[in-house]
Amino acid sequence: MTDSTAAPLPYAGVAETAAEVRAGKTTAAEAVDQALERIERAEPRLRAFPLVLAERARAEAAERDARQAAGAPLGPLHGVPIAVKDELDVAGAPTGYGGVAAGSGPADADAEVVRRLRAAGAVIVGKTAMPEFGIWPYTESAAVGHTRNPWSARHTPGGSSGGSAAAVAAGLVPAATGADSGGSIRIPAACCGVFGLKPQRGRVSSAPRPDLWGALGTIGVLTRTVADSALLYDVLAGTVAADRWHAPAPTSSYTDLEPGPRLRIGLLLRTGAPGITAAPSCVAAVRETAEALARLGHEIVEDRYRLPDPTDAFLPQVINGVRADAGRMPHPELLEPRTRAVIRLGRVTVPQAVLRWSERRGERLTARVNRLFDRYDLLLTPTLAGPPPPIGRLDGTGMVRATLRTVPMIAYTALWNVCGNPAAAVPSGFADGLPRSVQLVGPPNGEHTVLRVAAELERVRPWTAVPPG
């Protein structure tokens, strides 16, 4: 019988929680109750959850426990509480996209990613905050207000998957889904000090949508450890016929994280984003990581190559994606003014011919940038150009000012959405009490290499710090 008096594990990860439930040391119901209690305590401060599915999660956990008691086969995520970003459909719950224009009507069915999580035994406990349609790298909206960084309530958790990153960093849930069309997994992972891998384009299904903002977006996860992300990507990898993009099937489990051969890693600090240079703390994080990698036996080569500016391939796809998302809303009159401005801009500047040109431009950039992998096995760059900024970056801004405040946040991330390469935000200590992060970028379909090297870094400098409060 389960010892229900066992001390709670507020920072238990995905694999640890599943193992505890499977071994009978706790139950799915207890794991979910602990998550719901932590959310209830933290939510007034963090504002990470616009919707908590408490009763449904408890019922789902009870079903998991009954299944285990009956001796039925258990999935790899059996009993693990997981949160879902508010742009993914959860059957019976509204999909808000970070705003109120979608109304409160429930989704008819789970998104493919949510279906796979449930099939693996996970329990969905709630929907996490995002800016409206995920446009901005700050999790601020008229619907939810400001989501806060667990390390400092005065600072942003980033975005657009900021609610997911804050929830995972604060230990409210072991993992949460995100989506990344310009850095929206990596940016909040960097701001909150967690691990966030943007997988290869076409690695994870976007169904029922055929794609996320053209060639840019992909769904993924945020976790506290590399191994937990690897486990989740084993569950999530694979597409369906409705998906526009399809990556080759992985040749082995992502959870094989044993060190591989010595790699040649290119260190790049120069970005093509106009007027953007990395802050000293971000450069220091990259150089310290390079030193750690060299001690692990890898060859580090600092390269003066300036990464190209992807704006002409990136921006039309973003604008068209927002326009398409907004076109599905039953209450367009409730869209935020900045969103309406983006839509108006799209009607004038992004006809289908421009959209097709931007995707072809992205293909040319991809061919150019991927020549770097003729020389290097991985790339090491900053994730962000500066430390997490204070909250309120969108307060009182229109579309133009908000866009200008977006550029430093996506300067090192958006290119890899245009090109489709896997890229991960890897925690790299702290500066002035706020997390630092570096980015590892892999060649096409190189998630396994990114995960293995990130796991090597995690072994020699584990990121186990706990946020205050």
Salt bridges, closest charged atoms under 4 A:
ASP33 OD1 - ARG58 NE 2.80
GLU55 OE2 - ARG58 NH1 3.17
GLU60 OE2 - ARG64 NH2 3.02
GLU60 OE1 - ARG118 NH1 2.75
GLU63 OE1 - ARG64 NH1 2.48
ASP86 OD1 - LYS127 NZ 3.33
GLU87 OE2 - LYS85 NZ 2.88
GLU87 OE1 - ARG209 NH1 3.88
ASP110 OD2 - ARG118 NE 2.72
GLU112 OE2 - ARG115 NH2 2.84
GLU112 OE2 - ARG116 NE 2.74
GLU140 OE1 - HIS146 NE2 3.84
ASP180 OD1 - ARG186 NH2 2.91
ASP211 OD2 - ARG244 NH1 3.40
ASP256 OD2 - ARG452 NH2 2.90
GLU288 OE1 - ARG436 NH2 2.52
GLU299 OE2 - ARG264 NE 3.42
GLU302 OE1 - ARG287 NH1 2.79
ASP303 OD2 - ARG375 NH2 3.01
ASP312 OD2 - ARG361 NE 3.09
ASP325 OD1 - ARG209 NH2 2.76
ASP325 OD1 - ARG328 NH2 2.60
GLU333 OE2 - HIS331 ND1 3.47
GLU336 OE1 - ARG338 NH2 3.50
GLU359 OE1 - ARG244 NH2 2.60
ASP395 OD1 - HIS146 NE2 2.88
GLU447 OE2 - ARG203 NE 2.78
GLU456 OE2 - HIS298 NE2 3.19
